[in-house]
């Protein structure tokens, strides 16, 4: 807006030049994200990021619609997930079982006294074994957690209401 620019930089701005680098101090133009409703050249890469995210949303919505009857569970895992390699092993278990998963929340602990936590939404289509595949993977995850006692890891399936919210968010 030329009027705002005139008030902010009365001595440094040729207001007839708003809309381009001419007339703006280099530092100001370099930090300007948009000008006259368009991304400035320096930040034009944001457009490709937005397009990629839109494609991902469209694909995931299509996937969610195709798997509307898929078995689902939302799992909370807590402990020294990164130090003990639990998080990597958990995701490997889900992949090997043919399950889809999304890390919904991850909190990395600081030091030995603060554990990490993760909430993982797990899905299995009927063709991938459905409920049985998820149950088997969760059993394997609990066995893994028990075998690494020093990690202090707990595995909990969140209530169905939480899973329903996850499913609704995907649709």
Secondary structure as the mmCIF struct_conf table of DSSP 4:
data_model
#
loop_
_struct_conf.conf_type_id
_struct_conf.id
_struct_conf.beg_label_comp_id
_struct_conf.beg_label_asym_id
_struct_conf.beg_label_seq_id
_struct_conf.end_label_comp_id
_struct_conf.end_label_asym_id
_struct_conf.end_label_seq_id
HELX_RH_AL_P HELX_RH_AL_P1 UNK A 2 UNK A 8
TURN_TY1_P TURN_TY1_P1 UNK A 10 UNK A 12
HELX_RH_3T_P HELX_RH_3T_P1 UNK A 15 UNK A 17
TURN_TY1_P TURN_TY1_P2 UNK A 18 UNK A 19
BEND BEND1 UNK A 20 UNK A 21
TURN_TY1_P TURN_TY1_P3 UNK A 22 UNK A 23
BEND BEND2 UNK A 24 UNK A 24
HELX_RH_AL_P HELX_RH_AL_P2 UNK A 26 UNK A 31
STRN STRN1 UNK A 34 UNK A 35
TURN_TY1_P TURN_TY1_P4 UNK A 36 UNK A 37
STRN STRN2 UNK A 38 UNK A 39
HELX_RH_3T_P HELX_RH_3T_P2 UNK A 41 UNK A 43
TURN_TY1_P TURN_TY1_P5 UNK A 44 UNK A 44
HELX_RH_AL_P HELX_RH_AL_P3 UNK A 45 UNK A 66
TURN_TY1_P TURN_TY1_P6 UNK A 67 UNK A 69
STRN STRN3 UNK A 71 UNK A 79
BEND BEND3 UNK A 80 UNK A 80
TURN_TY1_P TURN_TY1_P7 UNK A 81 UNK A 85
HELX_RH_AL_P HELX_RH_AL_P4 UNK A 86 UNK A 96
TURN_TY1_P TURN_TY1_P8 UNK A 97 UNK A 98
STRN STRN4 UNK A 100 UNK A 107
BEND BEND4 UNK A 111 UNK A 111
TURN_TY1_P TURN_TY1_P9 UNK A 112 UNK A 113
BEND BEND5 UNK A 114 UNK A 114
STRN STRN5 UNK A 116 UNK A 124
HELX_RH_3T_P HELX_RH_3T_P3 UNK A 126 UNK A 128
TURN_TY1_P TURN_TY1_P10 UNK A 129 UNK A 129
HELX_RH_AL_P HELX_RH_AL_P5 UNK A 130 UNK A 147
HELX_RH_3T_P HELX_RH_3T_P4 UNK A 149 UNK A 151
STRN STRN6 UNK A 154 UNK A 157
HELX_LH_PP_P HELX_LH_PP_P1 UNK A 158 UNK A 159
HELX_RH_AL_P HELX_RH_AL_P6 UNK A 160 UNK A 170
#
